[in-house]
Amino acid sequence: MGVIVVSGTGTEIGKTVVTAALAAAAAAQGRTVAVLKPAQTGLAHGESGDAQEAARLAGSGVTGVELARFPEPLAPATAARRAGMAPIGPRDVADAAAKLATEHDLVLVEGAGGLLVRFDERGGTLADAARLLGAPVLVVAHAGLGTLNATALTTEALRARSLEPLGVVVGSWPEVPDLAARCNVADLPDSAGAALLGAVPEGSGSLPPEAFRATAARWLAPALGGVWDVDAFAAAVR
């Protein structure tokens, strides 16, 4: 699988840390990895962006690539317009990912916010880039109340565009999960129509990189290069 698109059901749900875990697991297997962030918003020049953060956590063998940066924390199309800068469109994303795929074993494309956030004024989205690439889309979801609806909407939007979700990963699994989170372990696959392929503990992005790399595979299912077992996890949190 040369390219995986990492999307989410919203913003601030752990996409970057999940992307870093995927990269770390692949790198531990000896694979070369690139993390591509098409549009970074809300950061000034010189600040570390999501692609750089994922590469830092995953290890020196992982390449972080950012196509464009817009200073205001807004949707990419809006941020580009307000900054008077050229936006990044789906074709730009697909071309960059395809080029990286000729140089790396795995390319991880991390979106901004949710699946249908606009990249440009023509309404291009991450889903359009995934379709151009013919790439599977991994959905990062919230653990608790409300996630079933948001995840179902995201996977339905993928299927409406003839894209199949690769699976779902919980981006920040709480240290003390409430009733909704525990029930969602069983209910998320049904709502998504796709397998639950991992759960990343909350705060994992704050681990020292060495500790992050040493444990990343424990958070991801074998389909994503890890050793996480959904049945054992469900039994432990029941």
RANOR-V992919 format. One record per run of one state. SS is the DSSP state (hx for helix, st for strand, lp for the rest). FROM is the first residue (numbers start at 0). TO is the last residue. If there is no record, write none. Layout:
<<SS | FROM | TO> <SS | FROM | TO>>
//
This chain:
<<lp | 0 | 1> <st | 2 | 7> <lp | 8 | 13> <hx | 14 | 27> <lp | 28 | 31> <st | 32 | 40> <lp | 41 | 48> <hx | 49 | 57> <lp | 58 | 60> <st | 61 | 69> <lp | 70 | 74> <hx | 75 | 82> <lp | 83 | 88> <hx | 89 | 100> <lp | 101 | 104> <st | 105 | 109> <lp | 110 | 124> <hx | 125 | 132> <lp | 133 | 134> <st | 135 | 140> <lp | 141 | 145> <hx | 146 | 159> <lp | 160 | 163> <st | 164 | 172> <lp | 173 | 177> <hx | 178 | 191> <lp | 192 | 194> <st | 195 | 200> <lp | 201 | 202> <hx | 203 | 205> <lp | 206 | 207> <hx | 208 | 218> <st | 219 | 220> <hx | 221 | 223> <lp | 224 | 226> <st | 227 | 227> <lp | 228 | 228> <hx | 229 | 236> <lp | 237 | 237>>
//
